[in-house]
Amino acid sequence: MQLHYGFEELTQIDWGSILPILIPFFLIAFLLIMIALIDLYRHRKTRENVLMWTIVILLFNTIGPILYFAIGRKEVHEHAISNR
């Protein structure tokens, strides 16, 4: 009995039956990333740490945009930004 798997087993996978299941997940993740980046850069004058949020959104594919929408959308008044 074989207990480990290698790259040879990847050639035996029927990708045609798996792709219709995986494509919606990839599309939703891509859509979340794009919406988060558009929102971040559309309101970049009233957001803090724009570069940090860009990195979080891009590196943590699914959880990054969710964290941005939950935590990162706190607006800073433009007057407070100009006084720094």
LUMKE-259560 format. One record per residue: chain; x, y, z of N, C-alpha, C, O in turn. Coordinates in steps of 0.02 Angstrom, whole numbers. Layout:
N
+---+--------+---------+--------+---------+----------+--------+--------+---------+--------+--------+---------+--------+
! c ! n_east ! n_north !   n_up ! ca_east ! ca_north !  ca_up ! c_east ! c_north !   c_up ! o_east ! o_north !   o_up !
+---+--------+---------+--------+---------+----------+--------+--------+---------+--------+--------+---------+--------+
! A !      X !       Y !      Z !       X !        Y !      Z !      X !       Y !      Z !      X !       Y !      Z !
...
+---+--------+---------+--------+---------+----------+--------+--------+---------+--------+--------+---------+--------+
//
This chain:
84
+---+--------+---------+--------+---------+----------+--------+--------+---------+--------+--------+---------+--------+
! c ! n_east ! n_north !   n_up ! ca_east ! ca_north !  ca_up ! c_east ! c_north !   c_up ! o_east ! o_north !   o_up !
+---+--------+---------+--------+---------+----------+--------+--------+---------+--------+--------+---------+--------+
! A !     42 !     -59 !      0 !       0 !        0 !      0 !     44 !      62 !      0 !     91 !      68 !     39 !
! A !     29 !     108 !    -45 !      68 !      169 !    -52 !     40 !     224 !     -6 !    -19 !     240 !    -10 !
! A !     81 !     251 !     38 !      59 !      301 !     85 !     79 !     372 !     67 !     57 !     419 !     99 !
! A !    121 !     379 !     17 !     142 !      446 !     -3 !    125 !     457 !    -77 !    117 !     409 !   -115 !
! A !    119 !     519 !    -95 !     101 !      536 !   -163 !    155 !     581 !   -191 !    186 !     620 !   -154 !
! A !    166 !     577 !   -255 !     216 !      619 !   -288 !    185 !     657 !   -346 !    124 !     660 !   -354 !
! A !    228 !     685 !   -386 !     205 !      724 !   -443 !    175 !     680 !   -498 !    138 !     704 !   -540 !
! A !    191 !     616 !   -497 !     164 !      571 !   -548 !     88 !     565 !   -542 !     53 !     556 !   -593 !
! A !     62 !     571 !   -482 !     -10 !      564 !   -471 !    -48 !     625 !   -499 !   -107 !     619 !   -514 !
! A !    -14 !     682 !   -507 !     -47 !      740 !   -535 !    -68 !     729 !   -608 !   -117 !     758 !   -631 !
! A !    -32 !     687 !   -643 !     -50 !      673 !   -712 !   -112 !     629 !   -717 !   -143 !     625 !   -769 !
! A !   -129 !     595 !   -662 !    -187 !      550 !   -663 !   -252 !     585 !   -642 !   -305 !     555 !   -646 !
! A !   -248 !     648 !   -622 !    -308 !      685 !   -601 !   -346 !     707 !   -662 !   -317 !     730 !   -711 !
! A !   -412 !     699 !   -660 !    -455 !      722 !   -714 !   -472 !     796 !   -702 !   -521 !     812 !   -670 !
! A !   -430 !     840 !   -730 !    -438 !      912 !   -718 !   -502 !     939 !   -750 !   -528 !     990 !   -727 !
! A !   -526 !     906 !   -802 !    -588 !      929 !   -834 !   -648 !     926 !   -788 !   -694 !     966 !   -796 !
! A !   -649 !     880 !   -741 !    -705 !      875 !   -695 !   -695 !     919 !   -633 !   -744 !     934 !   -598 !
! A !   -633 !     938 !   -618 !    -620 !      978 !   -559 !   -624 !    1053 !   -573 !   -645 !    1092 !   -530 !
! A !   -605 !    1074 !   -633 !    -604 !     1146 !   -649 !   -671 !    1181 !   -642 !   -673 !    1237 !   -617 !
! A !   -727 !    1151 !   -663 !    -791 !     1186 !   -653 !   -808 !    1199 !   -580 !   -847 !    1244 !   -564 !
! A !   -779 !    1160 !   -535 !    -790 !     1171 !   -464 !   -743 !    1227 !   -438 !   -764 !    1267 !   -397 !
! A !   -681 !    1228 !   -462 !    -632 !     1276 !   -437 !   -638 !    1346 !   -466 !   -623 !    1395 !   -432 !
! A !   -660 !    1352 !   -527 !    -662 !     1417 !   -561 !   -706 !    1468 !   -524 !   -684 !    1526 !   -518 !
! A !   -765 !    1451 !   -499 !    -803 !     1502 !   -461 !   -767 !    1528 !   -399 !   -772 !    1587 !   -383 !
! A !   -730 !    1484 !   -365 !    -692 !     1507 !   -306 !   -637 !    1556 !   -326 !   -626 !    1606 !   -292 !
! A !   -603 !    1541 !   -381 !    -551 !     1586 !   -405 !   -580 !    1653 !   -427 !   -552 !    1706 !   -414 !
! A !   -637 !    1651 !   -460 !    -670 !     1713 !   -484 !   -693 !    1756 !   -425 !   -686 !    1817 !   -427 !
! A !   -721 !    1724 !   -374 !    -744 !     1762 !   -315 !   -684 !    1794 !   -279 !   -688 !    1851 !   -258 !
! A !   -630 !    1756 !   -272 !    -569 !     1783 !   -240 !   -542 !    1841 !   -280 !   -523 !    1893 !   -252 !
! A !   -538 !    1834 !   -347 !    -514 !     1888 !   -390 !   -559 !    1949 !   -386 !   -535 !    2006 !   -383 !
! A !   -624 !    1938 !   -385 !    -672 !     1993 !   -380 !   -665 !    2030 !   -313 !   -667 !    2092 !   -312 !
! A !   -657 !    1993 !   -259 !    -646 !     2024 !   -193 !   -584 !    2068 !   -193 !   -584 !    2123 !   -167 !
! A !   -530 !    2042 !   -222 !    -467 !     2079 !   -224 !   -476 !    2143 !   -265 !   -454 !    2197 !   -244 !
! A !   -507 !    2138 !   -322 !    -516 !     2197 !   -365 !   -560 !    2250 !   -332 !   -544 !    2309 !   -335 !
! A !   -615 !    2229 !   -301 !    -659 !     2277 !   -268 !   -624 !    2311 !   -210 !   -631 !    2371 !   -201 !
! A !   -585 !    2273 !   -171 !    -549 !     2302 !   -115 !   -496 !    2352 !   -139 !   -489 !    2406 !   -110 !
! A !   -459 !    2335 !   -192 !    -408 !     2380 !   -218 !   -439 !    2443 !   -248 !   -413 !    2498 !   -238 !
! A !   -494 !    2435 !   -283 !    -528 !     2494 !   -312 !   -553 !    2540 !   -257 !   -544 !    2601 !   -260 !
! A !   -583 !    2511 !   -205 !    -607 !     2552 !   -149 !   -550 !    2586 !   -113 !   -554 !    2644 !    -94 !
! A !   -495 !    2549 !   -102 !    -438 !     2577 !    -67 !   -408 !    2636 !   -105 !   -395 !    2688 !    -75 !
! A !   -398 !    2629 !   -170 !    -367 !     2683 !   -207 !   -415 !    2739 !   -227 !   -394 !    2794 !   -242 !
! A !   -479 !    2725 !   -227 !    -527 !     2778 !   -239 !   -531 !    2825 !   -179 !   -543 !    2885 !   -188 !
! A !   -520 !    2798 !   -119 !    -524 !     2838 !    -58 !   -457 !    2843 !    -23 !   -454 !    2846 !     38 !
! A !   -403 !    2843 !    -61 !    -336 !     2841 !    -31 !   -319 !    2904 !      9 !   -275 !    2902 !     52 !
! A !   -352 !    2960 !     -4 !    -337 !     3021 !     34 !   -367 !    3018 !    103 !   -344 !    3054 !    148 !
! A !   -417 !    2977 !    114 !    -448 !     2973 !    180 !   -434 !    2906 !    214 !   -465 !    2891 !    265 !
! A !   -388 !    2867 !    187 !    -369 !     2803 !    218 !   -299 !    2807 !    246 !   -256 !    2843 !    219 !
! A !   -286 !    2771 !    300 !    -219 !     2766 !    327 !   -186 !    2703 !    300 !   -219 !    2654 !    284 !
! A !   -120 !    2705 !    294 !     -79 !     2647 !    275 !   -101 !    2615 !    210 !   -115 !    2555 !    208 !
! A !   -104 !    2654 !    157 !    -127 !     2629 !     93 !    -80 !    2574 !     67 !   -103 !    2523 !     42 !
! A !    -15 !    2584 !     73 !      33 !     2534 !     49 !     27 !    2469 !     89 !     29 !    2415 !     60 !
! A !     19 !    2475 !    154 !      12 !     2415 !    195 !    -51 !    2376 !    176 !    -49 !    2315 !    171 !
! A !   -107 !    2411 !    166 !    -168 !     2376 !    147 !   -163 !    2346 !     78 !   -193 !    2293 !     65 !
! A !   -127 !    2378 !     33 !    -117 !     2348 !    -34 !    -80 !    2282 !    -28 !    -98 !    2233 !    -60 !
! A !    -28 !    2281 !     13 !      11 !     2219 !     22 !    -32 !    2165 !     55 !    -30 !    2107 !     35 !
! A !    -71 !    2184 !    106 !    -114 !     2135 !    140 !   -166 !    2107 !     92 !   -177 !    2046 !     91 !
! A !   -196 !    2149 !     52 !    -247 !     2127 !      4 !   -218 !    2079 !    -47 !   -248 !    2028 !    -64 !
! A !   -158 !    2094 !    -72 !    -129 !     2053 !   -124 !    -97 !    1989 !    -97 !   -101 !    1937 !   -130 !
! A !    -66 !    1991 !    -39 !     -32 !     1931 !    -14 !    -79 !    1881 !     19 !    -70 !    1821 !     13 !
! A !   -129 !    1906 !     54 !    -177 !     1862 !     87 !   -241 !    1862 !     45 !   -289 !    1898 !     61 !
! A !   -241 !    1823 !     -8 !    -291 !     1828 !    -62 !   -363 !    1833 !    -39 !   -397 !    1882 !    -58 !
! A !   -388 !    1788 !     -1 !    -459 !     1790 !     17 !   -470 !    1828 !     81 !   -517 !    1868 !     86 !
! A !   -429 !    1817 !    130 !    -439 !     1848 !    195 !   -417 !    1922 !    195 !   -443 !    1962 !    234 !
! A !   -370 !    1941 !    151 !    -346 !     2010 !    147 !   -401 !    2060 !    131 !   -409 !    2109 !    167 !
! A !   -440 !    2049 !     77 !    -494 !     2095 !     62 !   -548 !    2096 !    117 !   -577 !    2148 !    131 !
! A !   -561 !    2039 !    147 !    -610 !     2037 !    201 !   -586 !    2077 !    261 !   -625 !    2114 !    291 !
! A !   -522 !    2071 !    278 !    -494 !     2112 !    332 !   -496 !    2186 !    315 !   -511 !    2227 !    359 !
! A !   -482 !    2203 !    252 !    -485 !     2273 !    232 !   -556 !    2301 !    241 !   -565 !    2355 !    268 !
! A !   -606 !    2263 !    219 !    -674 !     2288 !    225 !   -697 !    2291 !    297 !   -738 !    2333 !    315 !
! A !   -672 !    2246 !    339 !    -692 !     2245 !    409 !   -654 !    2296 !    452 !   -683 !    2327 !    496 !
! A !   -589 !    2305 !    438 !    -547 !     2346 !    482 !   -522 !    2410 !    447 !   -522 !    2464 !    476 !
! A !   -500 !    2403 !    385 !    -462 !     2456 !    352 !   -501 !    2513 !    323 !   -471 !    2561 !    298 !
! A !   -566 !    2511 !    324 !    -605 !     2564 !    293 !   -620 !    2622 !    339 !   -661 !    2665 !    323 !
! A !   -588 !    2624 !    396 !    -598 !     2680 !    441 !   -569 !    2742 !    410 !   -510 !    2744 !    391 !
! A !   -610 !    2793 !    403 !    -587 !     2853 !    370 !   -554 !    2901 !    418 !   -573 !    2906 !    477 !
! A !   -504 !    2934 !    394 !    -469 !     2986 !    431 !   -488 !    3052 !    398 !   -490 !    3057 !    337 !
! A !   -503 !    3102 !    438 !    -521 !     3167 !    409 !   -461 !    3197 !    374 !   -405 !    3191 !    397 !
! A !   -474 !    3230 !    318 !    -419 !     3260 !    280 !   -382 !    3313 !    320 !   -322 !    3322 !    311 !
! A !   -416 !    3347 !    365 !    -384 !     3397 !    408 !   -332 !    3364 !    453 !   -278 !    3392 !    465 !
! A !   -348 !    3305 !    479 !    -300 !     3270 !    522 !   -239 !    3246 !    483 !   -184 !    3245 !    509 !
! A !   -249 !    3228 !    420 !    -193 !     3206 !    378 !   -147 !    3265 !    361 !    -86 !    3257 !    362 !
! A !   -176 !    3323 !    347 !    -135 !     3380 !    328 !    -96 !    3409 !    386 !    -46 !    3444 !    375 !
! A !   -115 !    3397 !    448 !     -80 !     3423 !    506 !    -22 !    3379 !    529 !     13 !    3398 !    576 !
! A !    -11 !    3323 !    499 !      43 !     3279 !    520 !    110 !    3307 !    506 !    161 !    3275 !    521 !
+---+--------+---------+--------+---------+----------+--------+--------+---------+--------+--------+---------+--------+
//
